[in-house]
Amino acid sequence: MKRLYVLLIAIIFSACSEETTFVQDPFVVAFESLSQNLMDIENEAEIALVYSKTALENGSVTIQITSENAIYGTDFTTTPEASSGVITLDITSGQSTDTIAFNKLNPFLDETTEITFAVASINYIDANVQGNTQFKLNASAALGGSMQPEVGGPNQGNQVFVDLSSAASTFVQRDSWDLGFYSGDAFRVAINGSIYMAAGALEFTDIDAVTESDVSSYKSQIAVGTFNADNAAYVDAPNGNILETAIAEVSDTASENKVYLLNLGYEVGTATPNSGSVAVAGDHRGWKKIRILKNGDDYVLQYADLDATSHQEVTISKASGYNFSFFSLTNNQLVDVEPEQDRWDISFTVFTNIIDGAGSYGYSDFVTHNTKGGAEAYMVETSSSNYDAFTLDNVDLNLLNTDQTTIGANWRDVFSSMPFEDRFFVIKDPNDNIYKIRFLAMVNDGGERGYPEFEYELLQAE
């Protein structure tokens, strides 16, 4: 027994640095636990600290915060507030515990995120930093479950972005934005297909010279749903290829950047349709003329009403970590639409698709996957594989593709208002987690469209 005691003492001392002064009964502030799963935190969580003994005098303890794939003040905050990544907690005489409130601001914090709280120093007599000196907040990819995206009923007023690994979703009103300025290498600008926008180049480079009479003959052509195959040129490619937008690549040479006639599409509908139908399009939003230039690594957007002899101009920077910077011509400002590019997987939206031989056409109850962020998908027919029995061994990585319409309208039957039961989908998210997903409903109990439901299950976590 004596030999064992001597061995334990030796181990304790060997864990200390040469500069450490051994204190027989040190005052210690430590975390009560070592970690917590971010997935279990909806809005707020308390991080508990305990003292080795009741404080007999006042002092303080400093907590250092470090984070990976999370930004203090944007994705999370704390109470007390941190300054330059450090929280200072007061030690009060008579106190034996303390807490830090963790406030989760971003519901999409996922398995790529790790936030560490570490006891940095203790300002108290005979104090020592030891024990549970670190507390980590991190997450594992969600194992699965069922979700009911808030599309907005038969008017389908929302675009919903779903992150499977965090089991979280967020939405924006469809007509809250007009243009998406691509943040990748290419200088491309997307139009809002969820409200049936269209864009066509004019033979002008001076935006102020364009008048209503110059473009009136084009209005019937630059529109969605004309049943003319040629109008496919006025909408972005449904497959999501950023190099196939209606607006051409923005050139370094200013004289090559044409003025575009922009059909602003339709407001979100407000009518109440018959059960099982939709009313997604409201009043027409009008027209604009726009011209887009480059200034170094930034976009320069010029825009005006058709008969205006002057224009507004705004510089728009690429948004690091996001697919696009989104701009509202109505509100003259940048708006938040999508989450960060690696924090959403699928989107529920009204969509502008192409019908072979008939051109562009609007679809409701549409599902895209985040191809620009790196997501891929493919469809599985139940004649060859059963959903419940489908495992990682059955996944064919060669079938994964980047056509964002892979799920599209292929999951639902508008005539029966039910999902197809003979198919499901495999999705690889931007963080290489692989899921199977099956749709369960497209209407509510009252038969109203715009109430989708799906279930999913994790097959492989990275």
Buried (B, 14 or more C-beta within 10 A) or exposed (E): EEEEEEEEEEEEEEEEEEEEEEEEEBBBBBBEEEEBEBBEBEEEBEBBBBBBEEBEEEBBBBBBBBBEBBEBEEBBBBEBEBEEEEBBBEBEEEBEEBBBEBEBBBBBBBBBBBBBBBBBBBEBEEBBBBEBBBBBBBBBBBEBEEBBBBBBBBBBBBBBBBBBBBBBBBBBBBBBBBBBBBBEEEBBBBBBBBBBBBBBBBEBBEBBEBBEEBBEEBBEBBBBBBEBBEBBBBBBBBBBBBEEBBBBBBBEEEEEBBBBBBBBBBBBBEEEBEEBBBBBBBEEBEBBBBBBBBEEEBBBBBBBEBEBEEBEEBEBBBBEEBBBBBBBBBEEEBBEBBBBBBBBBBBBBBBBBBEEEBBBBBBBBBBBBBBBBBBBBBBBEBEEBEBEEBEEEBBEEEEBBBBBBBBBBBBBEBEEBBBBEEBBBBBBBBBEBBBBBBBBBBBBEEEBBBBBBBBBBBBEBE
